Amino acid sequence: MKKIIFLSGTRADWGKIKPLIQKIKESKNLQYKIFACGMHLLELYGSTYMEIYKDGFDQVFLAKPYQAQERMDLALSECIAQFSAFIQDERPDMIVVHGDRLEALAGAIVGAFNNILVAHIEGGEVSGTIDESIRHSISKLAHLHFVANQKASSRLVQLGEKQDHIFVIGSPDLDVMNSSALPSLTEVCEHYHQIKAFDGEYAIFAYHPTTTEHKDLPSKLTQIFQALKESNQNFIIIYPNNDLGSDLIIKQIQTLENNARFAIFKSIKFESFLTLLKNAQFILGNSSAGVREAPFFGIPCINLGSRQNGRYEENPSILSCTENKNEILKAINTIPTLKSVRKEEFGDGKSAERFIQILRDSQVWDLPLQKNFVDVL
């Protein structure tokens, strides 16, 4: 019986790794445990650790929460200390981390330093801000790579990773997106009742800090929120992640609380968010959902700023513009003329099945812990 620890620090990575954990839960030869940390534990962002329990997982360890807006380097060190203590007690055979958050980096560091196999989900991708550096750092610490597409696989080879340690399984969130179990829009509106008033006519706004551009954030937010107010568009607004600058975004969001055109949520359950996205007129902001999930549904995206630079292929349904009021309003007015183009560049919805098949191969568990750089000749 192999024990696998999944580390989850945010509502976003939980939605992506949940299908993988479900397969482990159903397995007779593998057992799981979830280390919930980071944003999950912060009331300001909706205490989303509760969603893990609601989704039917009971093997969960709750880390000690750090403070909202704590410096990223200090939060990283605290997460390392807590996860290291947890690992000493659990003695897992594998640690699974996802993406490019500091919690995932903490998990990879602890695993690598304690001679435990580290598996990285969705490495080899590019994105703006410090996240890209974190993602590649995790990949260099990880022993196994479960990537979304061939392009990501090729980047890992460029980083010196062994080809036979890289597995293209697709993006696990597409497993959920392809599922017939997504709630209906009516069901979602019953739960998030503020949305009912929009009568199905709404867009989604999700904007996160770009930490390397922090000094420019106040002026950008002024432009963005002026555009939101002048657009005469209904918006579902979701709080940002907790990176440096999120407090400034939240303060701007709170100025819209008494405006009937804006339904504001600290967090929305992943499946409910997908239903809302699937039925939205468009999504506005700099979330990866705009350039990954939205194209899968054929939903237009107005992508703001540099945060998602290089993350997606050209698509006529993705409009990119700067955080400028006039540009944003022009893009919103352009939405009705856009051709809906569905793109599936991140998989086909069968990631979890591929994942569990790979873990059933006994050779995976015998991979060498000593990593060697592979030159691209």
C-alpha positions, -999 to 999 in steps of 0.1 A, spaced: 0 0 0 16 33 -12 8 65 6 5 97 -14 3 131 1 -15 158 -20 -7 194 -10 -34 220 -17 -30 257 -9 -58 274 -29 -93 270 -43 -77 269 -78 -53 240 -73 -80 221 -54 -103 221 -84 -75 207 -106 -62 180 -83 -95 167 -70 -101 143 -99 -67 128 -93 -73 123 -56 -107 107 -63 -89 80 -84 -65 74 -55 -94 72 -31 -111 45 -52 -79 25 -56 -72 -6 -35 -34 -3 -35 -30 34 -29 -40 57 -1 -42 95 1 -39 122 26 -44 159 19 -23 187 35 -45 218 33 -27 251 38 -24 286 25 -55 305 13 -77 275 22 -74 285 58 -81 323 55 -116 335 64 -110 366 42 -110 342 11 -139 321 22 -122 294 43 -122 271 13 -108 241 32 -144 233 40 -150 225 3 -125 196 6 -147 180 33 -179 187 14 -164 170 -17 -162 137 4 -126 136 14 -119 129 51 -81 122 51 -73 159 56 -47 177 77 -52 214 83 -21 234 86 -18 264 108 -29 295 89 -5 323 82 -16 359 81 -33 374 50 -8 396 32 22 379 49 53 384 28 57 355 3 92 346 15 81 343 51 49 324 41 71 300 22 94 294 51 65 288 75 49 264 50 81 245 47 84 241 85 48 229 89 49 205 60 83 191 71 69 183 105 38 167 89 60 145 66 81 132 95 49 118 110 33 105 78 63 91 60 47 91 25 59 73 -6 51 103 -28 42 140 -26 20 155 -53 20 193 -58 4 214 -85 12 245 -105 32 275 -94 22 286 -59 46 290 -30 29 262 -11 37 238 -40 73 250 -39 74 243 -1 61 208 -8 87 201 -35 116 214 -13 105 192 16 101 161 -6 134 166 -23 153 172 9 137 142 26 143 117 -3 106 114 -11 93 111 -47 78 145 -58 53 146 -86 45 179 -102 12 185 -119 11 211 -149 48 219 -149 65 232 -181 41 261 -186 47 298 -188 30 327 -171 36 362 -160 49 375 -127 70 355 -102 48 324 -107 67 312 -137 100 312 -118 83 292 -90 68 267 -114 102 260 -131 118 257 -97 93 231 -86 100 212 -118 137 211 -111 130 196 -77 103 171 -89 111 136 -100 79 130 -120 60 154 -143 24 152 -152 19 179 -179 -10 193 -198 3 190 -234 33 183 -256 45 219 -255 49 218 -218 67 184 -221 92 200 -245 99 229 -222 107 205 -194 132 187 -217 147 222 -223 150 225 -185 171 193 -185 144 168 -174 144 132 -185 118 125 -212 108 92 -197 99 110 -164 75 133 -182 39 121 -188 14 141 -209 -20 135 -192 -38 168 -200 -51 194 -175 -71 176 -147 -97 204 -145 -109 193 -180 -120 161 -163 -145 182 -143 -154 204 -173 -162 173 -194 -183 158 -166 -220 154 -168 -221 162 -130 -217 199 -134 -246 217 -117 -271 236 -138 -271 273 -139 -304 273 -120 -289 252 -92 -259 275 -90 -281 306 -89 -301 291 -61 -270 287 -40 -254 320 -50 -287 339 -50 -273 373 -58 -268 361 -94 -305 355 -99 -311 392 -105 -289 390 -136 -314 367 -153 -285 349 -172 -270 381 -185 -236 385 -169 -198 385 -173 -172 373 -148 -144 395 -134 -113 379 -118 -82 399 -114 -51 389 -95 -19 409 -85 11 407 -108 37 408 -80 65 420 -102 44 451 -112 32 459 -77 41 496 -79 18 501 -109 -11 483 -93 -30 514 -78 -31 532 -111 -42 501 -130 -70 494 -105 -83 529 -109 -86 524 -147 -101 489 -144 -128 498 -119 -138 529 -137 -143 507 -168 -164 483 -147 -186 511 -134 -191 527 -169 -197 494 -188 -234 490 -178 -226 453 -177 -236 428 -149 -205 412 -133 -199 383 -110 -168 394 -91 -145 369 -73 -119 379 -48 -82 376 -60 -56 352 -47 -36 364 -16 -4 375 -34 12 409 -27 -13 436 -37 -45 416 -31 -56 440 -3 -57 468 -28 -79 448 -52 -102 438 -24 -106 474 -13 -116 484 -48 -141 454 -50 -157 465 -17 -165 499 -32 -190 481 -55 -208 462 -28 -240 483 -29 -242 484 -67 -269 460 -81 -248 453 -112 -221 435 -92 -224 402 -73 -193 398 -52 -180 365 -38 -149 357 -17 -149 323 -34 -171 301 -56 -170 263 -56 -150 250 -86 -179 231 -103 -202 261 -98 -176 285 -112 -173 263 -143 -211 264 -148 -211 302 -144 -182 305 -169 -199 281 -194 -229 304 -194 -212 338 -192 -212 364 -219 -174 368 -213 -147 368 -187 -126 399 -179 -93 400 -160 -60 382 -158 -70 348 -144 -58 317 -161 -94 307 -164 -98 333 -191 -71 317 -213 -76 281 -204 -111 271 -193 -129 299 -212 -116 288 -246 -126 252 -239 -162 264 -235 -159 288 -264 -164 318 -241 -148 351 -250 -121 365 -228 -107 400 -223 -73 394 -210 -57 423 -190 -20 430 -187 10 407 -187 1 380 -162 -8 354 -188 18 363 -214 29 332 -233 3 310 -216 -20 305 -245 -22 302 -283 -37 329 -305 -75 327 -304 -99 352 -320 -121 349 -289 -93 362 -266 -89 400 -267 -57 412 -249 -54 448 -237 -37 469 -211 -53 480 -178 -67 512 -195 -103 522 -191 -109 532 -228 -93 500 -241 -113 478 -217 -146 495 -227 -138 491 -263 -130 454 -258 -164 450 -240 -182 466 -268 -164 443 -293 -175 411 -275 -209 407 -294 -190 406 -327 -165 379 -318 -167 345 -333 -169 318 -306 -139 294 -310 -136 264 -288 -100 252 -282 -88 221 -265 -51 226 -262 -49 214 -226 -62 179 -229 -94 158 -235 -108 153 -200 -92 119 -192 -63 131 -171 -72 112 -139 -75 79 -157 -40 84 -172 -26 95 -139 -38 64 -120 -26 41 -148 9 55 -145 9 51 -107 -1 15 -111 32 8 -129 56 -5 -103 86 10 -121 74 45 -112 80 38 -76 116 28 -82 127 60 -100 161 72 -87 159 101 -63 192 115 -76 184 138 -105 208 145 -134 206 173 -159 200 160 -194 216 182 -221 196 190 -252 219 181 -281 
